[in-house]
Amino acid sequence: MASVEKGRICVTGAGGFVASWVVNLLSKGYVVHGTVRQPQDDKYAHLRKLDKAPQNLKLFKADLLNYDSMLSAIEGCSGVFHVASPVPSTISSNPELEVLEPAVKGTLNVLKACLEAKVQRVVFVSSVAAVVMNPRWPKGQVMDETCWSDKEYCRTTKNWYCLSKTEAETEALEFGKKTGLDVVAVCPTFVFGPILQSSINASSLALIKLLKGGNESVENKLRMIVDVRDVAEALLLAYEKPEAEGRYICTAHAIKTRNLVDKLRSIYPHNNYPNNFVDVEEEVTLSSEKLLQRLGWRYRSLDETLIDSVKSYQDNGLLD
């Protein structure tokens, strides 16, 4: 892609955890079209409080499954960050309808609208959920961008979120190849960091549960963590760097749950942490080498991420 001209960018699902930070970053240099369900809803008040929001943010009422609403938000934009994706908070009774269709059909609606609106580049926010569910990957080998989650394995194990992200990212990259639309995918791991939105997202809830864990047993699994602000920076690099292509794994720190709790306890000794850790079979490891070496991405220390996360939870009364 030729160097990107400054202009308008659409961010889908603008009110979410990652998307809010993307809007915050982009609005410093671009006019942002943010898609939300109901622009007047109080749950999006945090977006209007961002520094450059009065000048550079316009919220659009849009639904991923409504093509015309997506097109109206995307028209006039040189780039699109497709962040919106359903994350089931409970076990879904109808995963095809509740998880897979919005993820896949919604993504195709966005991409078709991008093609019609002559968008220069689409940055698709995928997940390592589209990378790690692969039982055939050689044991002990670090997973990189060539590794894909096995769709049938996801379906057999009822891992609907992993399946939805794998299906959607596959469709997005194939759509780009077929039509010539420039599509770049970024696959973050577990995202921590300060929250801008008023509601608790799934990954922040996982950290809050460790901070308030009490006597519950937790799995001592390897957690691959990245700061939400560093994810936003990675997405901006994927958009602005002409050489960006294909997919990029985005992760910063690998730490076992027990060690993570020890680290939290050393900073915040008075919390009620879990004391019982159940060891699990060693899991996969991932590499962000492509993002670091080819796009010049950098990331924060884990301590900074944890301290800023906890401060934001305290400020929002989430640890009371």
C-alpha positions as CSV (number, residue, x, y, z in Angstrom):
1,M,0.0,0.0,0.0
2,A,1.2,3.5,-0.7
3,S,1.7,5.7,2.3
4,V,-1.6,6.5,4.0
5,E,-3.1,10.0,3.7
6,K,-4.4,11.5,6.9
7,G,-8.2,11.7,6.8
8,R,-11.1,9.8,8.2
9,I,-11.0,6.4,9.8
10,C,-14.0,4.2,10.8
11,V,-13.7,2.1,14.0
12,T,-16.4,-0.6,14.4
13,G,-17.6,-1.4,17.9
14,A,-16.1,1.9,19.1
15,G,-17.3,1.6,22.7
16,G,-15.4,-1.6,23.6
17,F,-12.2,-2.0,25.7
18,V,-9.7,-2.2,22.8
19,A,-11.7,0.0,20.4
20,S,-12.0,2.8,22.9
21,W,-8.2,3.0,23.1
22,V,-8.0,2.8,19.3
23,V,-10.4,5.7,19.1
24,N,-8.4,7.6,21.7
25,L,-5.2,7.2,19.7
26,L,-6.6,7.8,16.3
27,S,-8.6,10.9,17.2
28,K,-5.3,12.7,17.8
29,G,-4.5,12.6,14.1
30,Y,-7.7,11.6,12.2
31,V,-11.4,12.2,12.2
32,V,-12.9,9.1,13.6
33,H,-16.3,7.5,12.6
34,G,-17.1,5.2,15.5
35,T,-19.9,2.7,15.1
36,V,-22.1,2.0,18.2
37,R,-25.5,0.5,18.8
38,Q,-27.1,3.7,20.2
39,P,-25.0,6.9,20.0
40,Q,-27.0,8.5,22.8
41,D,-26.5,5.7,25.3
42,D,-24.7,6.6,28.5
43,K,-22.4,3.6,28.0
44,Y,-20.6,5.6,25.3
45,A,-20.2,8.7,27.4
46,H,-16.5,7.9,27.9
47,L,-15.9,8.4,24.1
48,R,-17.2,11.9,24.2
49,K,-14.8,12.7,27.1
50,L,-11.7,11.9,25.1
51,D,-9.4,14.8,24.5
52,K,-10.0,15.3,20.8
53,A,-13.6,13.9,20.7
54,P,-15.4,17.3,20.2
55,Q,-13.4,18.0,17.0
56,N,-12.5,14.6,15.7
57,L,-15.1,11.9,16.7
58,K,-18.5,11.2,15.1
59,L,-20.6,8.3,16.4
60,F,-22.8,6.4,14.0
61,K,-25.6,4.1,14.9
62,A,-24.7,0.8,13.1
63,D,-25.3,-2.9,13.2
64,L,-22.8,-5.4,11.8
65,L,-25.6,-7.4,10.3
66,N,-27.1,-4.3,8.6
67,Y,-25.0,-3.6,5.5
68,D,-26.5,-0.2,4.8
69,S,-25.8,1.1,8.3
70,M,-22.1,-0.1,8.0
71,L,-21.7,1.6,4.6
72,S,-23.1,4.9,5.9
73,A,-20.4,4.9,8.7
74,I,-17.6,3.8,6.4
75,E,-18.3,6.2,3.4
76,G,-15.7,8.9,3.2
77,C,-13.1,7.0,5.2
78,S,-9.6,6.1,4.0
79,G,-9.2,3.3,6.5
80,V,-11.3,1.0,8.7
81,F,-10.4,-0.7,12.0
82,H,-12.8,-3.6,12.3
83,V,-12.7,-4.3,16.1
84,A,-16.3,-5.3,16.8
85,S,-16.8,-9.0,17.6
86,P,-19.2,-10.9,19.8
87,V,-17.6,-12.3,23.0
88,P,-20.0,-14.8,24.6
89,S,-20.2,-14.0,28.4
90,T,-21.9,-17.3,29.1
91,I,-22.3,-20.6,27.3
92,S,-24.2,-19.9,24.2
93,S,-27.4,-21.9,23.6
94,N,-27.2,-21.1,19.9
95,P,-23.6,-20.5,18.9
96,E,-24.2,-20.4,15.2
97,L,-26.7,-17.5,15.6
98,E,-25.2,-15.7,18.6
99,V,-21.5,-16.0,17.9
100,L,-20.5,-17.3,14.5
101,E,-23.0,-15.4,12.3
102,P,-22.3,-11.9,13.7
103,A,-18.5,-12.5,13.6
104,V,-18.4,-13.9,10.0
105,K,-21.4,-12.2,8.3
106,G,-20.6,-9.0,10.1
107,T,-17.0,-9.1,9.0
108,L,-18.1,-9.7,5.3
109,N,-20.6,-6.8,5.5
110,V,-17.8,-4.5,6.7
111,L,-15.4,-5.7,4.0
112,K,-18.0,-5.3,1.2
113,A,-18.8,-1.8,2.5
114,C,-15.0,-1.0,2.5
115,L,-14.7,-2.2,-1.1
116,E,-17.7,-0.1,-2.2
117,A,-16.4,3.0,-0.3
118,K,-12.9,2.5,-1.9
119,V,-11.2,2.3,1.5
120,Q,-7.3,2.2,1.3
121,R,-6.7,-0.4,4.1
122,V,-8.7,-2.4,6.6
123,V,-7.1,-3.5,9.9
124,F,-8.9,-6.5,11.2
125,V,-8.6,-7.2,14.9
126,S,-8.5,-10.9,15.2
127,S,-7.2,-12.8,18.2
128,V,-4.7,-15.5,19.1
129,A,-7.9,-17.6,19.5
130,A,-7.4,-17.9,15.7
131,V,-3.9,-19.2,16.2
132,V,-3.5,-21.5,19.2
133,M,-6.2,-24.2,18.9
134,N,-4.2,-26.5,16.7
135,P,-3.4,-30.0,18.1
136,R,-1.3,-30.8,15.1
137,W,1.2,-28.1,15.7
138,P,4.6,-29.6,16.6
139,K,4.8,-29.8,20.4
140,G,7.3,-27.3,21.9
141,Q,7.5,-25.3,18.7
142,V,6.8,-21.5,19.1
143,M,3.6,-20.5,17.3
144,D,3.9,-17.8,14.7
145,E,1.7,-16.3,12.0
146,T,1.7,-19.5,9.9
147,C,-0.2,-21.3,12.6
148,W,-4.0,-21.4,12.4
149,S,-6.6,-22.8,14.8
150,D,-8.1,-26.0,13.5
151,K,-11.8,-25.2,12.8
152,E,-13.0,-28.8,13.2
153,Y,-11.1,-29.1,16.5
154,C,-12.7,-25.8,17.7
155,R,-16.2,-27.1,16.7
156,T,-15.6,-30.5,18.3
157,T,-14.4,-28.9,21.6
158,K,-17.3,-26.4,21.4
159,N,-14.8,-23.5,21.5
160,W,-17.1,-21.1,19.7
161,Y,-15.2,-17.9,20.3
162,C,-12.0,-19.5,18.8
163,L,-14.0,-20.8,15.9
164,S,-15.7,-17.4,15.3
165,K,-12.3,-15.6,15.3
166,T,-10.7,-18.2,13.0
167,E,-13.6,-18.2,10.5
168,A,-13.8,-14.4,10.5
169,E,-10.0,-13.8,10.0
170,T,-9.8,-16.5,7.3
171,E,-12.8,-14.8,5.5
172,A,-11.2,-11.4,5.8
173,L,-7.8,-12.3,4.4
174,E,-9.4,-14.4,1.6
175,F,-11.7,-11.5,0.7
176,G,-8.7,-9.2,0.4
177,K,-6.9,-11.7,-1.9
178,K,-10.0,-12.1,-4.1
179,T,-11.0,-8.5,-4.4
180,G,-7.7,-6.6,-4.0
181,L,-8.9,-4.9,-0.8
182,D,-5.8,-4.3,1.4
183,V,-6.5,-6.3,4.6
184,V,-4.1,-6.6,7.5
185,A,-4.9,-8.7,10.6
186,V,-3.6,-8.3,14.1
187,C,-4.0,-11.1,16.7
188,P,-3.6,-9.9,20.3
189,T,-3.3,-12.3,23.3
190,F,-4.9,-11.6,26.7
191,V,-5.4,-7.8,26.9
192,F,-5.0,-6.0,30.2
193,G,-4.6,-2.3,30.9
194,P,-6.6,0.6,32.1
195,I,-10.3,0.7,31.1
196,L,-11.9,3.7,29.5
197,Q,-15.4,2.2,29.3
198,S,-17.8,1.9,32.2
199,S,-18.6,-1.8,31.8
200,I,-16.1,-4.6,32.6
201,N,-14.8,-6.6,29.6
202,A,-13.9,-10.3,29.8
203,S,-10.1,-10.0,30.1
204,S,-10.3,-7.2,32.7
205,L,-12.7,-9.4,34.7
206,A,-10.1,-12.2,34.7
207,L,-7.6,-9.8,36.4
208,I,-10.2,-8.5,38.9
209,K,-11.0,-12.1,39.8
210,L,-7.3,-12.7,40.7
211,L,-7.3,-9.5,42.8
212,K,-10.4,-10.6,44.7
213,G,-9.9,-14.4,44.3
214,G,-10.3,-15.5,47.9
215,N,-9.9,-19.2,48.5
216,E,-11.0,-20.4,45.0
217,S,-8.7,-22.7,43.1
218,V,-7.3,-21.3,39.9
219,E,-5.4,-23.0,37.1
220,N,-1.7,-22.3,37.1
221,K,-1.7,-21.7,33.3
222,L,0.7,-19.7,31.2
223,R,-0.9,-16.3,30.4
224,M,0.2,-14.4,27.4
225,I,-0.4,-10.7,28.2
226,V,-0.4,-7.5,26.2
227,D,-1.3,-3.9,27.3
228,V,-4.4,-2.5,25.6
229,R,-2.5,0.7,24.8
230,D,0.2,-1.3,23.1
231,V,-2.4,-3.2,21.1
232,A,-3.8,0.2,19.9
233,E,-0.3,1.2,18.8
234,A,0.2,-2.1,17.0
235,L,-3.0,-1.5,15.1
236,L,-2.0,2.0,14.1
237,L,1.4,0.6,12.8
238,A,-0.5,-2.0,10.9
239,Y,-2.5,0.8,9.3
240,E,0.1,3.4,8.7
241,K,3.1,1.3,7.7
242,P,3.0,0.7,3.9
243,E,4.9,-2.6,4.2
244,A,2.4,-4.1,6.7
245,E,0.8,-7.3,5.2
246,G,-0.9,-10.5,6.3
247,R,-1.3,-11.2,10.0
248,Y,0.6,-10.2,13.1
249,I,0.6,-11.9,16.5
250,C,0.6,-9.2,19.2
251,T,1.8,-10.3,22.7
252,A,4.3,-9.0,25.2
253,H,4.6,-11.1,28.4
254,A,4.3,-14.8,29.2
255,I,3.7,-15.5,32.9
256,K,2.2,-18.4,34.9
257,T,-0.8,-17.5,37.0
258,R,0.9,-18.2,40.3
259,N,3.8,-15.9,39.4
260,L,1.3,-13.2,38.2
261,V,-0.4,-13.4,41.6
262,D,3.0,-13.2,43.4
263,K,3.8,-10.1,41.4
264,L,0.4,-8.5,42.2
265,R,0.8,-9.4,45.9
266,S,4.2,-7.7,46.0
267,I,2.6,-4.5,44.7
268,Y,-0.7,-4.8,46.5
269,P,-0.2,-6.9,49.6
270,H,-3.6,-6.4,51.2
271,N,-5.8,-8.0,48.5
272,N,-7.5,-11.3,49.0
273,Y,-5.6,-13.5,46.5
274,P,-6.2,-17.1,45.5
275,N,-3.8,-19.5,47.3
276,N,-4.6,-22.7,45.6
277,F,-3.1,-23.2,42.1
278,V,-3.8,-26.3,40.0
279,D,-1.0,-27.1,37.6
280,V,-2.1,-27.8,34.0
281,E,-0.2,-29.3,31.1
282,E,2.3,-26.9,29.6
283,E,0.6,-24.7,26.9
284,V,1.7,-23.1,23.7
285,T,4.1,-20.2,23.4
286,L,3.7,-17.4,20.8
287,S,6.0,-15.0,19.1
288,S,5.5,-11.3,18.2
289,E,8.8,-11.3,16.3
290,K,7.1,-10.2,13.0
291,L,5.4,-7.2,14.6
292,L,8.5,-6.2,16.6
293,Q,11.1,-6.6,13.7
294,R,9.1,-5.6,10.7
295,L,6.9,-2.8,12.0
296,G,9.0,-1.6,14.9
297,W,6.4,-2.2,17.6
298,R,7.4,-1.7,21.3
299,Y,5.5,-2.6,24.5
300,R,5.3,-1.5,28.1
301,S,6.6,-3.4,31.1
302,L,4.2,-5.8,32.8
303,D,4.4,-3.8,36.1
304,E,3.3,-0.7,34.3
305,T,0.3,-2.5,32.8
306,L,-0.7,-4.1,36.1
307,I,-0.4,-0.8,38.1
308,D,-2.4,1.2,35.6
309,S,-5.0,-1.5,35.3
310,V,-5.5,-1.7,39.1
311,K,-5.7,2.1,39.4
312,S,-8.4,2.2,36.7
313,Y,-10.4,-0.5,38.5
314,Q,-10.1,1.4,41.8
315,D,-11.1,4.7,40.1
316,N,-14.2,2.9,38.8
317,G,-15.1,1.2,42.1
318,L,-14.6,-2.2,40.7
319,L,-12.5,-3.6,43.6
320,D,-14.9,-2.5,46.4
